């Protein structure tokens, strides 16, 4: 792991454990095993560091769709998307904690948000195609995405708060969401 990666790794861990306002750059530098000068060579301030982490997570989310099979039914593609997003955040709980804390934060710049929107391009296309084929309700795409994102967020909050979980719960949530958005 190079110095920049060490800084990003230490930052996401500390920011999710202690919170944005309780995590000074000096603590991040110490946890990364680097000096303050080095951290500022890569990131001029904490906001830039936070935005870098946000965009990095969004880029990883986008990679979930590299093997997206557009030849499958709209419903199957949707289910693939939904479970892939859930599995992604279950595999990366610090990403979930980070995004949950900062998704609506004014620290995340418009430029970063615009970059983040690219992570859901394929889902957007899927919803539009589903509407064109009259499979998905004719509701504003941004509203559908907000509803789907809320479902993912709610499920993950529940999941991380449980002592035991099972795939039945995930399937139940996915089917209820599908029933809510299908035409």
N, C-alpha and C positions, 0 to 999 in steps of 0.2 A: 504494500500500500504506500503510495507516495504521500508527500506532505499535504497536498491539497485534499486528497481522499481522507487522510487522517483527520484533518480539520472538519470536513463535512460529516464524517462519522461521529466524531466527538460532539459536534454541534447538534445534530439531530437527537442524539441521546440526551444531552443536557437540556436542550430546549423542551423536549417532551417530558422530562422528569421534573424540572424545576420551573418551567414556564419561560416565556420570552423575556419578561421584565425582570426575572430573578436570575438570569444567566448572563453575566458579563463576558465580554470577549476574552478577558484574562483567564476566566475559568475554562473556556473553550480551548484556548491556547495550551493551558496546562494539561488538560485531558488529552489533547492531541499530541503532547510531547514536543511542542514547538514554542518558539518565542513570539512575543507580540509583534515584532517586526515582520516575521514570516506570515502571520495571519493577515496582517494589513497589506502585505504584498499581493495576496490573493483576493482579499475582500476589504474594500476601503471602510466598511462599517457593517454593523450587525444586520441592517435591513438588506443590504446586498447579499450577505451570506444566506439569510432566510429566503430571499427570492431565488437564489441559486438552488437551494434544496427543493423548494416548491416546484420549480421548472424541471429539475432532475427527476422527481417522483412522477410528474406528469408525463415525461418522456418514457419512463418505464411503463406507465399505464398504457401508453400508445403501443408499445411493443406487444401487448397482450393480443393485438389484432393482426399480427403478422401472419398467422395461420388461419385467419377468419375465412370460412368457406361460404362464399356468396351464393353457391349453388344449392344450399340447404334452404329449407322453408324459413320464412320470416320468424315464426315462433321458435324454431330450433336455433337460429342465429341469435335471437334475443336471449334465450336460455343460456347459450354458450357465453354471451357477453356478461350476463348477470352473474353466473357462477365464476367466471374468470375474474371479475372485479372482486367478488367476495374472497375468493381463494388468494388473490394477490395481496389483499390487506391482511388476511389471516396469516399469511406467510411473512408479512412485513408489519408487525404490530406497531413499531415505532413510526412507520409511515402514516398509519391510520391516526395515531395520536397527534402527530404533527399536523396532518391535514385537518383534523377535527378542530384543533386549536386555532389554525391560521387561515382556513378556507375563506372566511368572511372578514378577515382582518384588513385594515387599511394599510398594513405593512406590505401586503402583496400588491405590487404595482399593476397598472393596467397592462403594461407590456408583458409581464409575467402571466397575468390572467389570459391574455390573448394567446400566448404560447401554450398555456394549459388547455385551452379550448381545442387545440389541435389533437389532443389525446382522445377526444370523443368524436372525431370526424367520421369514423366508420359507423358508430352508433347513430349519429345524426343521419347519415345516408340510409341506414337500415330503417329508421323511423319514417323518413320521407318515402322510401320505397313501399313500406307497409301502408302508409296513408294512400299512396297512389293506387295500390292494389286493394284498397278498402278493407285491409286487415286490421289496421290500427286506427283508433279514433282520430277524427279531424280536429285536433287541438293543436294550438301553437307548439312547435317543436321545443322551444325553450321551457314551456310549462311541462311538457312530457319529461324532458330531461331533469327538471327540478323534482318532479314526482318520483322518478326512477332513482335519482341520487338520494332523495330522502329515504326511500326504502332501503337502499344499500347502507346508508348511515345508521338507520334505526336497527337493522339486522346486526351490523357490526358492534354497535354499542351493547346490544343484548348479548351477542356471542362472547364478547370479551368480559362480560360480567357474570357468565355462567361457570359453574364448576364442571358441568357435563353438557356436551352438545351432541347433536346428531344431524345427519344429512336430511332427515325427515323435515326438520324445522326449516332448513334452507329451501327444500323443495316446496314446502307449504307457502313460504313467503314469495318465492318465484311465481308460483301458480296464482296466488292472489293478485300479485302485481300484473301478471299477464291478463288476468280476467278484468282488471281495472282499465287497462289501456287498449285492449282489443276492441274492434268495432262491433 
